[in-house]
């Protein structure tokens, strides 16, 4: 590595790597240089001129956002000419900017407002009437107020470079220049809202947040998005026990500040009018509201009677519930109900991958690896639609590090635009010679690779003679955690063989069991209710469901418990790359309880609470750390909101592989199983209809 460059900024001797911009070198040393158009990770614009600084031996002020550091350079950022230049630039920007801070949604977190207080003047020398144009609505989530725009081009660049969508541009010239959408008067894009968050003023505002509250009136809670398996951190702004907005401006979590439409706006399902808020028990063929005590007593009585009669239990778990809930559920099933009929909807063949990597260390990639690796191979998946964070990381890697991207997919994908090679179909073997020439590689594959296909892929990767890491793509927020926690008949937590026969997900759905207990899943989706009130697919004698809504499965149940969503509970989840992160409760929904609490109360009613232990998330997670191989992760990292990668056992998994059970839902950007059906925002954007 080259020696660092030594320079002086405001009298302080500092060092910075060669090629570092002066604005970044100053920031690294605690010196602020203001800027509107500059944004880390995006191309340089030099449009706002707010970052002007004095550089010794240069005849005029320089833009710190385009000037690389040089040996011996002397920079001054706080001189009188610099302050005067910034004052004049602010005066110029405010010529047509409306002074509507009291009603602007950006009030309190507006960069132009902050700079005006710091460098601005009390009055303007420009007395001409301001140029005004009416506010425009680009989409249900994006509004544009042209007079507020300062033409920093951040929104254009984040949409083009960060998202790869090119949905925004600039039309006209001079004083009438303005941002315009890609489809005449409306947007057709990912509707991610990144353009709104990156806007330094109130030109672009959120249809979900506008005119709701002020930032200082909200409580900000960092938790994990409950939709896809990427595990993005989302910071929920809440007020009066309501979620007002979502973003991740503090860049915490594996996603930095990236969020897709589901992570930023898809939280609204939590207060849908059809949300369950009281237990339901079937009386005379109809579900009727009862108290929690009555509902729990009814289930405990039936469970105990079934045990006494030697009846059969089936348990279907969820890929949305927390690690603690999944661990407690399988423990409840195996130790209290004495059944090994336990499973969940599997969306990726993680088990075969872990088995195929037996004896090989450090082979599972992290989200960060996708940004740092020299080469990436994408197999099967349309990442931009199904795993937007992973697609974003690869795109950033290409822009910042010139990573070589290889794509083998059934149809065109966004990665084709910058790929070193694209293959339609499944012939990744044809890329062997090119991949051997790479210094390292990360391979991502979807559910089209299962069983022996995964083993052949690992053999192919190991034969390349270069370091290779793998990611088995899974659909939902805790699909990976559900496998790790043993929600499978053949596996205990930590991929330990159960050694006992048990029915799988599909078999339980079709079996004539004495009791079927469904937690956070919808196995009878698509079935219709019979005149008797019971669906034609429900063959069990007694059906218990825990869910947020009266799904097709819940409609057929004998007892339904209203459960809390991920935004209403504490715990941990494990993302697609095996990184554990912490869920933190943001709001409460009246009448709903976390699934872990519901299970704990059921155990207590059955007289089995002592056998299972306490049902608080922290206690259960400590049990997981002690007993589940690979989950002895750093508590401080997880507790502080970081991500800690789990390390599954490095040995064979001596169970019969079940690739036939792996089936991805291939949700796009605007779908997310049951939760997506109840999100008003996801269903309001035009793209959701175009992609159905």
C-alpha positions, 0 to 999 in steps of 0.5 A: 500500500502506498504511503499516506499523503501528509497535508495541513487542514486548518492548521492541523497536520493530517494524513489521508490515503492517496486519491482521497478528496479534500472533503473526505480527508477533512471529515476523517479528521473531524473537520466539517466542509459543508456541501449539498451536491457531494454524497459519498459513493456517488459520482462527483457533481461540483454543482452547489459550490458550498464546499469551496476552500482556500488552498495555499498557492492556488489563485482562487477558491477550490471545490473540496469535493473534486480536489484530491489531497496532495503532499504538503497541501495547506487547506483552510476551510474557515477563512473570511473569503470562504465564509463569504463565498458560502453566504453568497451561494446560499443567497443565490440558492434562496432566490426562488426557494420558498420560505415555507419551513413551517409547513415543509416536511424537511423542517428540522432536518433540512441541510439548506436550513442548517447552512442558512442559519450558519452562513446565511444573511438576514435578508436577500438583495433579490427583490424579484418575484419568486418563480413558482410552479405547482407541486407534482405527484410522481407516484403514491410515495413520491411528491415533488415541489420544484421551487424547493429544489436546489438542483444538487442532482443527488436524486438523479445519481442515486436512482441511476448509480445506486439503484440502476433504474434511471427513473429521474432526470433534469429537463429545461435550462436555467431558472426553469430547470427541474427534476422530471420522472421517466414516464411523462408525469409519473414514475415507473421505478422501484419506488424505493424512496431513496431519492426522498431520503437523499434530498437535502431539502424538501423538494422530494417528499414522502406520500406516507410521511408528509404532513404527519409530524416533525422529526423531533416529535418521533421516537426512532427505533432501529429494527430489522425489516420483516419482508425479504431475507436480506435482513436490512436494518430499518429505523422506524419513526414512531409517535403515539404508538404509531409508525410514521416512517421508515429509513436508515439514515444513520447507516447502521446495519448490513444495508448502510442507508439502503432500503427498498420499497418494502423496508421503507414503506411496507410497514403499514400492514401492522395497522390494517383494518383487518388486523386481529386483536382478540382470540377467536374460538369456533362456536356452532361453526362460527369464529367468535371473539373470546378472552385470552384466558378462554382461548388459552384454556380451550387449547390447553384442554384439547392438547392435554386430552390429545396427549392422554388419548395418544393422538397425533400432533402436527406443528407448522412454523414460520419463516417470519417468526424470531429465532427465539420463537422458532427454537421454543416452538420446536422444543414445545413440539418435541418435549411437550407434545412428543411429536416430530411432525414439525416443519416450515415452508423451505425456500432455499436448500441451505441444508444441502449447501452446509452438508456439501461444504463439510470440512471447508472453512469460511465458505459462507459469504456475508452481505459485505463480501458482495461489496468487496469480492473481486468477482460475483456469479449470480445463478437463477435469481433476479436479484434486483426484484427478489433480493434488492440489497444483494443486488445493490451491494453488487452494483456498488462493488462494480462502481467502486471496485470494478468487480467482475459480475457473471450472470446465469439466469432464465431471462434478462436481469439488471445485472446484465448491464454491467456483467462481464458475461451473461448466459441465459439458461443454466449453463454456468459450466461454460464460464469455468475458464473465465472464473478460474482467472478471477482472484476470488468469487462469491456464488449466489443461487436460488431454489432452481439449484437443489439437492445434487445440483447444489453438490455439483455447484460446490464441486464446480466452485472448488475445482476453480482453484480460487477462494469461493464463497456461497450464498443459498438464497431464501425468501423471508426475514427468518427463513434461514433462522427457521432451518437453523433452529430445527423447524424440520422433522429430520433436524434438531437445532444446529443441523443435528439429526433428529433420528426420528421420523416425522411428517413434512410441511406438505404431508401435515397439510394433507394428513388426518392429524388429531391436532394441527398447530400453525404458527405464522404460516398459511398452508391452506392458502388458496383453499375455499371455505366450505358451507360448514365453515371448514375448508376442504383441505383441513383434515385435522381434528383440531386446528390452532392458528397464530397469525396477524390476519384471518388468512385462509388457514385461520378461517378454517381454524378452531382457535385463532390467536392474534400474534404480534408482527416483527415490529411489535416484538423483541428477539433476533432473526438470521438473514440470508447470509447467516448474520444474526441481528436484533429485532426491537419493539417499535409499537404495540397493537392492542390485543396482539401478543408475540408468538413466544408469549403465546406459546409460553402461556399455552405451556403454562396452561398445560402445566409444562412451563417448567419443562420448557423454561422462561419464555422471555427473548433474552433467556431463550436466546442465551439458551440458543447460544449455549445449545445451537452450534454456530450461534455462540455469537458476540452478544455486544455486537448483536445488542448494539444493533450490529450483525454477527455471522453464525458458523454452522457445523463444519461436518456432514449432516447425515440425514436424507436430503429433501430438495423436493420440499424447497420452493421459493415464492419468488416475490418481487419488489411489491409482494411479500406473502401475506404481509404484502397483501395487507400493505396499502402502499405496496398495493397502491404503486402502479408497478405492483399491478404491472408486475402481477 
